[in-house]
Amino acid sequence: MIDVVYFAWVRERIGLPRERVETSATSVAGLIEELTAREDRYAAAFADLSALRVALDQELGSFDSSLAGVREVAFFPPMTGG
């Protein structure tokens, strides 16, 4: 089981701030594939991966990152400085 956390518009599209997910995925990309196959709201949230960033246990990662040993995956839009 992995905790999946959604921020900003990703949370709005999916309708949840977080959820526990049972997954057989070995990478972030595989997890996204499993989520998008669930429902249209997930497909809408993950439609443009260039507009998303991912963190694994609160460390920035990539869509190719392994999920081995990971407890939490967070999806969020890119941050802008100011």
C-alpha positions in Angstrom: 0.0 0.0 0.0 1.1 3.5 -0.9 -0.3 6.8 0.3 -1.0 9.0 -2.7 -1.3 12.7 -2.1 -2.8 15.3 -4.5 -2.2 19.0 -4.4 -3.8 22.1 -6.0 -5.7 21.5 -9.3 -4.8 17.8 -9.2 -6.7 17.4 -5.9 -9.6 19.4 -7.4 -9.9 17.2 -10.5 -9.6 13.9 -8.6 -11.8 15.2 -5.7 -9.6 13.7 -2.9 -6.6 15.2 -1.0 -5.1 11.7 -0.4 -5.8 8.0 -0.6 -4.2 4.7 0.2 -3.6 2.7 -3.0 -2.8 -0.9 -3.4 -0.6 -1.2 -6.5 1.5 -3.7 -8.4 3.3 -0.8 -10.2 7.0 -0.7 -9.9 7.4 2.9 -11.1 5.6 6.2 -10.8 4.6 5.9 -14.5 3.1 2.5 -13.7 1.1 3.9 -10.8 -0.2 6.7 -13.1 -1.3 4.1 -15.6 -3.2 2.2 -12.9 -4.8 5.4 -11.6 -5.9 6.6 -15.0 -7.5 3.3 -15.8 -9.8 3.7 -12.7 -12.0 6.6 -13.7 -12.2 9.6 -16.0 -11.4 12.0 -13.2 -7.9 10.4 -12.8 -7.4 10.4 -16.6 -8.3 14.2 -16.6 -5.8 14.9 -13.8 -3.0 13.0 -15.5 -3.7 14.0 -19.1 -0.7 16.3 -19.3 2.3 15.0 -17.4 4.4 18.0 -18.4 2.1 20.0 -16.1 2.9 17.7 -13.1 5.7 17.1 -10.7 6.1 14.1 -8.3 7.7 13.6 -4.9 8.5 10.3 -3.4 8.6 10.4 0.4 8.8 14.2 0.2 11.8 14.1 -2.2 11.4 15.3 -5.8 11.4 12.4 -8.2 10.5 11.6 -11.8 7.9 9.5 -13.6 10.6 6.9 -14.1 11.4 6.7 -10.4 11.1 3.3 -8.7 8.4 2.7 -6.1 10.5 0.2 -4.2 10.3 1.0 -0.5 8.3 4.2 -1.1 5.5 5.0 1.4 4.1 8.2 -0.1 3.8 9.6 -3.6 2.6 13.2 -4.1 1.5 14.8 -7.3 1.5 18.6 -7.7 1.8 21.3 -10.4 5.2 22.9 -10.8 6.1 25.6 -8.3 6.7 29.1 -9.4 9.0 31.5 -7.5 8.3 35.0 -6.6 
